Amino acid sequence: MLNLPNLEILDMKENDDDYRFLVETASSPPFYCPKCGTVANLYKHGKKKQLFFDLPMHAKRVGIYVDRQRYKCRECNETFFENLLDMDINRSVTNRLID
């Protein structure tokens, strides 16, 4: 329904003005730490639900809640979130909304 291949829809709610989707990424976990470059020494370190906005659908606003996985590196002790290919993290919107 969203036509975002990297996201898997877990739940959808609809009211008169909005669609709200709860999604998680369908991509595989990272293989290396983006901070120090260590390979395969990561573990899951909680999740955070983040709201992103998308193009309107059927004259309704679309909000996408991403259940985003956080990871921690055992080497440098830094934490980071999984990468979201379809989202602009700085603006909390999808890339196609920016386009």
N, CA, C and O atoms as a MOPAC input file, in Angstrom:
PM7 MOZYME 1SCF
protein

 N      0.81800 1    -1.20300 1     0.00000 1
 C      0.00000 1     0.00000 1     0.00000 1
 C      0.86100 1     1.26700 1     0.00000 1
 O      0.49600 1     2.26600 1    -0.62000 1
 N      1.99800 1     1.22700 1     0.69000 1
 C      2.88700 1     2.39300 1     0.72900 1
 C      3.83500 1     2.47000 1    -0.46100 1
 O      4.35100 1     3.54200 1    -0.77600 1
 N      4.06500 1     1.34500 1    -1.11800 1
 C      5.02200 1     1.26900 1    -2.21900 1
 C      6.42000 1     1.71300 1    -1.79600 1
 O      7.11700 1     2.39100 1    -2.55100 1
 N      6.82000 1     1.33100 1    -0.60400 1
 C      8.17800 1     1.54100 1    -0.11100 1
 C      8.75500 1     0.14800 1     0.16300 1
 O      8.47900 1    -0.44200 1     1.20700 1
 N      9.55200 1    -0.37500 1    -0.76900 1
 C      9.97400 1    -1.77800 1    -0.69900 1
 C     10.84400 1    -2.12700 1     0.51000 1
 O     10.93600 1    -3.29900 1     0.87400 1
 N     11.47800 1    -1.15000 1     1.13400 1
 C     12.35800 1    -1.42700 1     2.27500 1
 C     11.61800 1    -1.45300 1     3.60600 1
 O     12.23000 1    -1.66900 1     4.65200 1
 N     10.29600 1    -1.23400 1     3.57400 1
 C      9.50700 1    -1.20600 1     4.80000 1
 C      8.42200 1    -2.26700 1     4.77600 1
 O      7.81700 1    -2.53100 1     3.73700 1
 N      8.18500 1    -2.86300 1     5.91600 1
 C      7.16300 1    -3.88900 1     6.07200 1
 C      6.06300 1    -3.34400 1     6.98400 1
 O      6.35200 1    -2.94500 1     8.11200 1
 N      4.82600 1    -3.31700 1     6.52900 1
 C      3.71600 1    -2.76900 1     7.29900 1
 C      3.30100 1    -3.75900 1     8.38100 1
 O      3.01300 1    -4.92000 1     8.09000 1
 N      3.27100 1    -3.29900 1     9.62700 1
 C      2.82400 1    -4.11900 1    10.75300 1
 C      1.38300 1    -3.82500 1    11.13600 1
 O      0.64900 1    -4.72100 1    11.55200 1
 N      0.97500 1    -2.54600 1    10.99200 1
 C     -0.36600 1    -2.13400 1    11.39800 1
 C     -0.74700 1    -0.87800 1    10.63700 1
 O      0.12300 1    -0.11900 1    10.21100 1
 N     -2.06200 1    -0.65100 1    10.46000 1
 C     -2.55100 1     0.55900 1     9.81100 1
 C     -3.81200 1     1.02700 1    10.51600 1
 O     -4.69400 1     0.23100 1    10.83800 1
 N     -3.88300 1     2.32900 1    10.75000 1
 C     -5.08600 1     2.93100 1    11.32600 1
 C     -5.53100 1     4.05900 1    10.40400 1
 O     -4.71300 1     4.77100 1     9.82000 1
 N     -6.83200 1     4.20100 1    10.29000 1
 C     -7.39500 1     5.22100 1     9.40800 1
 C     -8.47900 1     5.97400 1    10.15500 1
 O     -9.27400 1     5.37500 1    10.88000 1
 N     -8.51100 1     7.30600 1     9.97600 1
 C     -9.63500 1     8.10100 1    10.45600 1
 C    -10.05400 1     9.04000 1     9.33000 1
 O     -9.62700 1     8.85500 1     8.19100 1
 N    -10.87100 1    10.03200 1     9.62100 1
 C    -11.39300 1    10.90700 1     8.57100 1
 C    -10.31100 1    11.69800 1     7.84500 1
 O    -10.46100 1    12.00500 1     6.66200 1
 N     -9.22200 1    12.03200 1     8.53700 1
 C     -8.18900 1    12.89900 1     7.96100 1
 C     -6.84300 1    12.22900 1     7.73000 1
 O     -6.02100 1    12.75600 1     6.98000 1
 N     -6.60000 1    11.09500 1     8.34700 1
 C     -5.25300 1    10.53200 1     8.35800 1
 C     -5.21700 1     9.02900 1     8.10200 1
 O     -6.17000 1     8.29600 1     8.36600 1
 N     -4.06600 1     8.60700 1     7.57200 1
 C     -3.64000 1     7.21000 1     7.60700 1
 C     -2.41000 1     7.17200 1     8.49600 1
 O     -1.53300 1     8.02700 1     8.37600 1
 N     -2.33500 1     6.19700 1     9.38100 1
 C     -1.15400 1     6.01100 1    10.22700 1
 C     -0.68800 1     4.57100 1    10.06700 1
 O     -1.44700 1     3.63100 1    10.30400 1
 N      0.55600 1     4.41000 1     9.66600 1
 C      1.14000 1     3.09200 1     9.46400 1
 C      2.21500 1     2.85000 1    10.50200 1
 O      2.99600 1     3.74600 1    10.82100 1
 N      2.25200 1     1.63900 1    11.02900 1
 C      3.36100 1     1.19800 1    11.86600 1
 C      4.15900 1     0.23000 1    11.01100 1
 O      3.62500 1    -0.77700 1    10.54500 1
 N      5.44100 1     0.53100 1    10.80400 1
 C      6.28100 1    -0.28500 1     9.92400 1
 C      7.59900 1    -0.62800 1    10.60600 1
 O      7.97700 1    -0.02000 1    11.60700 1
 N      8.28500 1    -1.61200 1    10.04400 1
 C      9.66100 1    -1.89000 1    10.42200 1
 C     10.42800 1    -2.14700 1     9.13700 1
 O      9.83200 1    -2.41900 1     8.09500 1
 N     11.74200 1    -2.06300 1     9.21000 1
 C     12.53800 1    -2.24300 1     8.00800 1
 C     12.57900 1    -3.70900 1     7.61100 1
 O     12.58700 1    -4.60100 1     8.45900 1
 N     12.60500 1    -3.93500 1     6.31400 1
 C     12.69000 1    -5.28800 1     5.78400 1
 C     14.12700 1    -5.64100 1     5.41900 1
 O     14.40800 1    -6.76000 1     4.99100 1
 N     15.03400 1    -4.68200 1     5.59000 1
 C     16.43100 1    -4.91800 1     5.22300 1
 C     17.16100 1    -5.67700 1     6.32400 1
 O     16.69200 1    -5.75600 1     7.46000 1
 N     18.29800 1    -6.22600 1     5.97400 1
 C     19.09600 1    -6.98700 1     6.93400 1
 C     19.85500 1    -6.03900 1     7.86900 1
 O     20.08400 1    -4.88100 1     7.52000 1
 N     20.24100 1    -6.51700 1     9.04000 1
 C     20.96300 1    -5.66900 1     9.98800 1
 C     22.34700 1    -5.29000 1     9.45500 1
 O     22.88200 1    -5.96900 1     8.57800 1
 N     22.92200 1    -4.21700 1     9.97600 1
 C     24.24100 1    -3.78700 1     9.48700 1
 C     25.31700 1    -4.80800 1     9.84200 1
 O     25.21000 1    -5.52100 1    10.83900 1
 N     26.35400 1    -4.86600 1     9.01000 1
 C     27.44900 1    -5.80400 1     9.23500 1
 C     28.64400 1    -5.15200 1     9.90400 1
 O     29.54600 1    -5.84500 1    10.37600 1
 N     28.66000 1    -3.83000 1     9.95100 1
 C     29.81100 1    -3.13900 1    10.54400 1
 C     29.34300 1    -1.87700 1    11.26300 1
 O     28.25700 1    -1.36200 1    10.99900 1
 N     30.16800 1    -1.39900 1    12.16300 1
 C     29.88000 1    -0.17300 1    12.90300 1
 C     30.22900 1     1.03000 1    12.03100 1
 O     31.36200 1     1.12900 1    11.56100 1
 N     29.28400 1     1.95200 1    11.80200 1
 C     29.58600 1     3.12300 1    10.97700 1
 C     30.53000 1     4.11600 1    11.67900 1
 O     31.09700 1     4.99700 1    11.03300 1
 N     30.69100 1     3.97100 1    12.97900 1
 C     31.55200 1     4.89500 1    13.72800 1
 C     33.02200 1     4.45700 1    13.69400 1
 O     33.90500 1     5.27500 1    13.43700 1
 N     33.29200 1     3.14200 1    13.95900 1
 C     34.69000 1     2.68300 1    14.03100 1
 C     35.05000 1     1.68700 1    12.93200 1
 O     36.23100 1     1.40400 1    12.72700 1
 N     34.05000 1     1.14500 1    12.21500 1
 C     34.31300 1     0.22900 1    11.11600 1
 C     34.48600 1    -1.22000 1    11.51500 1
 O     34.75800 1    -2.05300 1    10.65100 1
 N     34.34100 1    -1.55700 1    12.78000 1
 C     34.47700 1    -2.94200 1    13.23000 1
 C     33.39600 1    -3.80800 1    12.58600 1
 O     32.22900 1    -3.42300 1    12.52600 1
 N     33.80100 1    -4.97400 1    12.11200 1
 C     32.87700 1    -5.87000 1    11.41600 1
 C     32.25700 1    -6.87300 1    12.39200 1
 O     32.95700 1    -7.50400 1    13.18300 1
 N     30.93000 1    -7.00600 1    12.32100 1
 C     30.15100 1    -8.05700 1    13.00600 1
 C     30.38300 1    -8.13600 1    14.50600 1
 O     30.43100 1    -9.23600 1    15.05600 1
 N     30.52700 1    -7.01600 1    15.17700 1
 C     30.64000 1    -7.02300 1    16.63100 1
 C     29.57800 1    -6.09900 1    17.22400 1
 O     29.86400 1    -5.27500 1    18.09300 1
 N     28.34000 1    -6.25400 1    16.73300 1
 C     27.22900 1    -5.38600 1    17.11900 1
 C     26.16300 1    -6.19700 1    17.84200 1
 O     26.04900 1    -7.40900 1    17.65400 1
 N     25.38900 1    -5.51200 1    18.66700 1
 C     24.22100 1    -6.16500 1    19.25000 1
 C     23.07000 1    -5.16800 1    19.31200 1
 O     23.27700 1    -3.95500 1    19.33300 1
 N     21.84000 1    -5.71200 1    19.34200 1
 C     20.64800 1    -4.86600 1    19.39000 1
 C     20.59500 1    -4.16300 1    20.73500 1
 O     20.87400 1    -4.76000 1    21.77500 1
 N     20.23200 1    -2.88100 1    20.70100 1
 C     20.27200 1    -2.05600 1    21.90400 1
 C     18.98200 1    -1.24500 1    22.03000 1
 O     19.02300 1    -0.04100 1    22.28600 1
 N     17.85000 1    -1.90200 1    21.85200 1
 C     16.55000 1    -1.23500 1    22.00000 1
 C     15.98100 1    -0.77200 1    20.67300 1
 O     16.62300 1    -0.86800 1    19.62800 1
 N     14.75100 1    -0.26300 1    20.74500 1
 C     14.05600 1     0.26500 1    19.57000 1
 C     13.47600 1     1.62700 1    19.91100 1
 O     13.26200 1     1.95800 1    21.07700 1
 N     13.23000 1     2.39900 1    18.88100 1
 C     12.60100 1     3.70500 1    19.04800 1
 C     11.58200 1     3.87800 1    17.93700 1
 O     11.86800 1     3.58600 1    16.77500 1
 N     10.40900 1     4.34700 1    18.28400 1
 C      9.36300 1     4.59800 1    17.30200 1
 C      9.50200 1     6.04300 1    16.83300 1
 O      9.40900 1     6.97000 1    17.63800 1
 N      9.72500 1     6.24000 1    15.52900 1
 C      9.87900 1     7.57500 1    14.96000 1
 C      8.80500 1     7.81900 1    13.91000 1
 O      8.46800 1     6.93000 1    13.12800 1
 N      8.27100 1     9.04100 1    13.90400 1
 C      7.21900 1     9.41300 1    12.95700 1
 C      7.82400 1    10.13700 1    11.75800 1
 O      8.60000 1    11.07900 1    11.91100 1
 N      7.45200 1     9.67800 1    10.56000 1
 C      7.84200 1    10.31000 1     9.30400 1
 C      6.56900 1    10.59000 1     8.51900 1
 O      5.60300 1     9.83200 1     8.60600 1
 N      6.56500 1    11.66900 1     7.75900 1
 C      5.40800 1    12.00900 1     6.93500 1
 C      5.67600 1    11.64600 1     5.48800 1
 O      6.81800 1    11.67000 1     5.03000 1
 N      4.60200 1    11.30600 1     4.76400 1
 C      4.69600 1    10.86900 1     3.37800 1
 C      3.70500 1    11.67100 1     2.53300 1
 O      2.95800 1    12.50500 1     3.04700 1
 N      3.71600 1    11.40200 1     1.23900 1
 C      2.76000 1    12.04100 1     0.34100 1
 C      1.33100 1    11.69800 1     0.75100 1
 O      1.07800 1    10.58900 1     1.22000 1
 N      0.39300 1    12.62900 1     0.58200 1
 C     -1.00800 1    12.32300 1     0.89300 1
 C     -1.53500 1    11.18900 1     0.01200 1
 O     -1.09900 1    11.00600 1    -1.12400 1
 N     -2.47700 1    10.43900 1     0.56700 1
 C     -3.08400 1     9.32600 1    -0.14800 1
 C     -4.60200 1     9.42900 1     0.03500 1
 O     -5.08200 1     9.53700 1     1.16400 1
 N     -5.34300 1     9.39800 1    -1.04500 1
 C     -6.80800 1     9.50100 1    -1.01600 1
 C     -7.24800 1    10.75900 1    -0.26900 1
 O     -8.21800 1    10.72600 1     0.48800 1
 N     -6.54000 1    11.85900 1    -0.48000 1
 C     -6.83100 1    13.16300 1     0.14400 1
 C     -6.71400 1    13.12200 1     1.67000 1
 O     -7.38100 1    13.88800 1     2.36700 1
 N     -5.86800 1    12.22800 1     2.18600 1
 C     -5.62100 1    12.13300 1     3.62700 1
 C     -4.12000 1    12.23300 1     3.89400 1
 O     -3.30500 1    11.80400 1     3.07600 1
 N     -3.76900 1    12.79500 1     5.03300 1
 C     -2.36400 1    12.84700 1     5.44100 1
 C     -1.87500 1    11.44000 1     5.75200 1
 O     -2.64000 1    10.59300 1     6.21400 1
 N     -0.58600 1    11.19700 1     5.49100 1
 C      0.00000 1     9.88300 1     5.75400 1
 C      1.16400 1    10.04300 1     6.72200 1
 O      2.11900 1    10.77400 1     6.45800 1
 N      1.06500 1     9.34700 1     7.84400 1
 C      2.14600 1     9.29700 1     8.82200 1
 C      2.66300 1     7.87900 1     8.92000 1
 O      1.88600 1     6.92600 1     8.97300 1
 N      3.97100 1     7.74200 1     8.94500 1
 C      4.59200 1     6.42300 1     9.02000 1
 C      5.41600 1     6.35000 1    10.29800 1
 O      6.41700 1     7.05200 1    10.44000 1
 N      4.99200 1     5.50200 1    11.22300 1
 C      5.76700 1     5.26300 1    12.44000 1
 C      6.72100 1     4.10500 1    12.16500 1
 O      6.29100 1     2.98000 1    11.90900 1
 N      8.00600 1     4.38800 1    12.22000 1
 C      9.01400 1     3.36100 1    11.98200 1
 C      9.51000 1     2.86000 1    13.32500 1
 O     10.01400 1     3.63300 1    14.14000 1
 N      9.36300 1     1.56300 1    13.54900 1
 C      9.89400 1     0.91900 1    14.74400 1
 C     11.36800 1     0.65000 1    14.45400 1
 O     11.72600 1    -0.41800 1    13.95600 1
 N     12.21200 1     1.61600 1    14.76600 1
 C     13.59900 1     1.64900 1    14.32500 1
 C     14.53700 1     0.99500 1    15.33200 1
 O     14.55200 1     1.35500 1    16.50900 1
 N     15.31800 1     0.03100 1    14.85500 1
 C     16.24600 1    -0.70800 1    15.70800 1
 C     17.50400 1     0.11100 1    15.99200 1
 O     18.05000 1     0.76600 1    15.10300 1
 N     17.94600 1     0.06200 1    17.23100 1
 C     19.18800 1     0.71900 1    17.62800 1
 C     20.22400 1    -0.37500 1    17.90100 1
 O     19.88700 1    -1.43800 1    18.42200 1
 N     21.46500 1    -0.11300 1    17.55100 1
 C     22.55300 1    -1.06800 1    17.74600 1
 C     23.65700 1    -0.43200 1    18.57500 1
 O     23.79500 1     0.79000 1    18.63100 1
 N     24.44200 1    -1.29400 1    19.22100 1
 C     25.60500 1    -0.84000 1    19.97300 1
 C     26.80500 1    -1.67800 1    19.55200 1
 O     26.70200 1    -2.89200 1    19.38100 1
 N     27.94200 1    -1.01300 1    19.39000 1
 C     29.18100 1    -1.67600 1    18.99500 1
 C     29.93600 1    -2.10400 1    20.25600 1
 O     30.11100 1    -1.31200 1    21.18200 1
 N     30.37700 1    -3.34900 1    20.28100 1
 C     31.12800 1    -3.84600 1    21.44000 1
 C     32.55400 1    -3.30300 1    21.47700 1
 O     33.19200 1    -3.32300 1    22.53000 1
 N     33.05600 1    -2.82400 1    20.36000 1
 C     34.42900 1    -2.31700 1    20.30900 1
 C     34.52300 1    -0.87100 1    20.81000 1
 O     35.31300 1    -0.57400 1    21.70600 1
 N     33.71800 1     0.02500 1    20.23300 1
 C     33.83000 1     1.45500 1    20.57300 1
 C     32.72700 1     1.93200 1    21.51500 1
 O     32.73800 1     3.08700 1    21.93900 1
 N     31.76200 1     1.04600 1    21.85300 1
 C     30.63900 1     1.36600 1    22.74600 1
 C     29.73600 1     2.48000 1    22.22800 1
 O     28.98300 1     3.06600 1    23.00500 1
 N     29.79300 1     2.78200 1    20.94200 1
 C     28.91500 1     3.79000 1    20.34600 1
 C     27.60300 1     3.13900 1    19.92700 1
 O     27.57200 1     1.96300 1    19.56700 1
 N     26.52300 1     3.90900 1    19.97500 1
 C     25.22500 1     3.42400 1    19.51400 1
 C     24.83500 1     4.14300 1    18.23300 1
 O     25.25200 1     5.27400 1    17.98500 1
 N     24.02900 1     3.46700 1    17.42600 1
 C     23.53800 1     4.06300 1    16.18600 1
 C     22.25800 1     3.36000 1    15.78400 1
 O     21.99300 1     2.23600 1    16.20900 1
 N     21.46500 1     4.03000 1    14.96100 1
 C     20.21900 1     3.46400 1    14.46100 1
 C     20.43400 1     2.82100 1    13.10100 1
 O     21.35900 1     3.16300 1    12.36500 1
 N     19.54300 1     1.86900 1    12.78800 1
 C     19.59700 1     1.25900 1    11.46300 1
 C     19.32700 1     2.32300 1    10.40700 1
 O     18.64000 1     3.31200 1    10.66300 1
 N     19.87000 1     2.10600 1     9.23500 1
 C     19.73500 1     3.04500 1     8.14100 1
 C     18.35400 1     2.91300 1     7.49100 1
 O     17.88100 1     1.80000 1     7.26300 1
 N     17.71800 1     4.02800 1     7.19800 1
 C     16.41700 1     4.03600 1     6.51500 1
 C     16.60900 1     4.62700 1     5.12900 1
 O     16.76600 1     5.83800 1     4.97700 1
 N     16.59600 1     3.76700 1     4.12400 1
 C     16.89600 1     4.19500 1     2.76000 1
 C     15.82200 1     5.09500 1     2.15500 1
 O     16.13500 1     5.95000 1     1.32600 1
 N     14.56900 1     4.92000 1     2.55100 1
 C     13.46400 1     5.67400 1     1.95600 1
 C     13.15000 1     6.97400 1     2.68700 1
 O     12.24800 1     7.70600 1     2.28000 1
 N     13.87900 1     7.27100 1     3.76000 1
 C     13.55200 1     8.41300 1     4.60400 1
 C     14.66600 1     9.45700 1     4.63100 1
 O     15.84800 1     9.12900 1     4.52200 1
 N     14.26400 1    10.71900 1     4.77900 1
 C     15.20800 1    11.79500 1     5.06400 1
 C     15.15600 1    12.00900 1     6.56900 1
 O     14.20600 1    12.59700 1     7.08600 1
 N     16.16600 1    11.53600 1     7.26300 1
 C     16.19200 1    11.53200 1     8.72200 1
 C     16.14600 1    12.95200 1     9.29000 1
 O     15.49200 1    13.19500 1    10.30400 1
 N     16.83600 1    13.88300 1     8.64200 1
 C     16.91800 1    15.25500 1     9.16300 1
 C     15.58900 1    15.99300 1     9.11500 1
 O     15.34300 1    16.88300 1     9.92900 1
 N     14.73400 1    15.63300 1     8.17100 1
 C     13.45400 1    16.34400 1     8.00000 1
 C     12.25300 1    15.52100 1     8.44600 1
 O     11.13300 1    16.03200 1     8.45200 1
 N     12.45700 1    14.26400 1     8.81900 1
 C     11.37600 1    13.36200 1     9.24800 1
 C     10.28800 1    13.20200 1     8.19100 1
 O      9.09600 1    13.20700 1     8.49800 1
 N     10.72400 1    13.05900 1     6.94000 1
 C      9.80400 1    12.83100 1     5.82600 1
 C     10.40900 1    11.78000 1     4.89800 1
 O     11.59500 1    11.46400 1     4.98800 1
 N      9.57600 1    11.24700 1     4.00900 1
 C     10.09200 1    10.31900 1     3.00700 1
 C     10.82300 1    11.10000 1     1.92000 1
 O     10.56800 1    12.28600 1     1.71000 1
 N     11.72400 1    10.42100 1     1.24200 1
 C     12.47300 1    11.05400 1     0.15600 1
 C     11.54800 1    11.48600 1    -0.97100 1
 O     11.78700 1    12.51600 1    -1.60100 1
 N     10.49300 1    10.71700 1    -1.23600 1
 C      9.59300 1    11.09100 1    -2.33000 1
 C      8.75800 1    12.32400 1    -1.97800 1
 O      8.32000 1    13.03300 1    -2.88400 1
 N      8.52800 1    12.59800 1    -0.71600 1
 C      7.83300 1    13.83000 1    -0.33800 1
 C      8.71800 1    15.04100 1    -0.62800 1
 O      8.21800 1    16.08600 1    -1.04500 1
 N     10.00000 1    14.91100 1    -0.41700 1
 C     10.93600 1    16.00200 1    -0.72200 1
 C     10.99600 1    16.25100 1    -2.22300 1
 O     11.00700 1    17.39600 1    -2.67600 1
 N     11.03500 1    15.14800 1    -2.99700 1
 C     11.09400 1    15.27700 1    -4.46000 1
 C      9.83800 1    15.95400 1    -4.98200 1
 O      9.69900 1    16.15200 1    -6.18900 1

